Amino acid sequence: TKFNFGGNRIGAEGAKALFEVLKVNCILTKLNFASNQFGIEEAKALSEALTINHTLTKLNLRYNQIGAEGTRRLSEALKINQTLTKLNLSDN
């Protein structure tokens, strides 16, 4: 199952709420969060969710503003997450 949030500018609070849902998700396998202006706060919240989520296989974060610190946080989460196989971080 997939969901496309691309280009929606869901904001920090919206993103954090969605990432909380990812912690208990057992259906979604593909998510597109491209072009949402995510920064470090969103990357922190997503990283926490990725350490718990075991169903997501593809994640698109293209065209955000995650930066070096956000990327570091995501990479730490991926040391724990064993199901995510495709991650797009281009243009961050």
C-alpha positions as CSV (number, residue, x, y, z in Angstrom):
1,T,0.0,0.0,0.0
2,K,1.3,3.5,-0.8
3,F,0.5,7.0,0.0
4,N,1.6,10.2,-1.7
5,F,2.1,13.4,0.4
6,G,4.4,15.0,-2.2
7,G,4.3,18.8,-2.5
8,N,1.7,19.2,0.2
9,R,3.7,21.4,2.6
10,I,2.2,19.6,5.6
11,G,4.4,21.5,8.0
12,A,6.2,20.3,11.1
13,E,3.2,19.5,13.2
14,G,1.5,17.6,10.4
15,A,4.7,15.7,9.7
16,K,5.2,14.8,13.4
17,A,1.6,13.5,13.6
18,L,2.0,11.3,10.5
19,F,5.3,10.0,11.8
20,E,3.6,9.0,15.0
21,V,1.2,6.9,12.9
22,L,4.2,5.2,11.2
23,K,5.2,3.8,14.6
24,V,2.1,1.6,14.6
25,N,1.6,1.2,10.9
26,C,1.3,-2.3,9.6
27,I,0.0,-1.6,6.1
28,L,1.9,1.2,4.3
29,T,4.9,0.1,2.4
30,K,5.6,3.1,0.2
31,L,5.5,6.8,1.2
32,N,6.3,9.9,-0.8
33,F,7.1,13.0,1.2
34,A,8.9,14.9,-1.6
35,S,8.8,18.7,-1.7
36,N,7.4,19.3,1.8
37,Q,10.2,21.5,3.1
38,F,11.1,19.1,5.9
39,G,14.0,20.2,8.0
40,I,15.9,18.9,11.0
41,E,12.8,18.6,13.3
42,E,10.9,16.5,10.8
43,A,14.0,14.4,10.2
44,K,14.3,13.7,14.0
45,A,10.7,12.7,14.3
46,L,10.9,10.5,11.2
47,S,14.1,8.9,12.4
48,E,12.4,7.9,15.7
49,A,9.5,6.4,13.7
50,L,11.8,4.4,11.4
51,T,13.5,2.7,14.4
52,I,10.0,1.3,15.3
53,N,8.4,0.8,11.9
54,H,8.8,-2.7,10.3
55,T,6.6,-2.4,7.1
56,L,7.9,0.6,5.2
57,T,10.1,-0.5,2.2
58,K,10.3,2.7,0.1
59,L,10.5,6.3,1.3
60,N,10.9,9.4,-0.9
61,L,12.2,12.5,0.8
62,R,13.5,14.3,-2.3
63,Y,13.4,18.1,-2.5
64,N,13.3,18.8,1.2
65,Q,15.7,20.7,3.5
66,I,16.9,17.8,5.7
67,G,20.6,18.8,5.6
68,A,23.6,17.1,7.1
69,E,22.3,16.7,10.7
70,G,19.0,15.3,9.5
71,T,20.7,12.9,7.2
72,R,22.9,11.7,10.1
73,R,19.8,11.1,12.2
74,L,18.2,9.1,9.4
75,S,21.3,7.0,8.9
76,E,21.4,6.1,12.6
77,A,17.8,5.0,12.4
78,L,18.6,2.8,9.3
79,K,21.1,0.9,11.4
80,I,18.1,-0.4,13.3
81,N,15.4,-0.5,10.6
82,Q,15.8,-3.7,8.5
83,T,12.8,-3.3,6.1
84,L,13.4,0.0,4.3
85,T,15.2,-0.9,1.0
86,K,14.8,2.4,-1.0
87,L,15.4,5.9,0.3
88,N,15.5,8.9,-1.9
89,L,17.3,11.9,-0.3
90,S,18.3,13.7,-3.5
91,D,18.2,17.5,-3.5
92,N,18.4,18.0,0.2
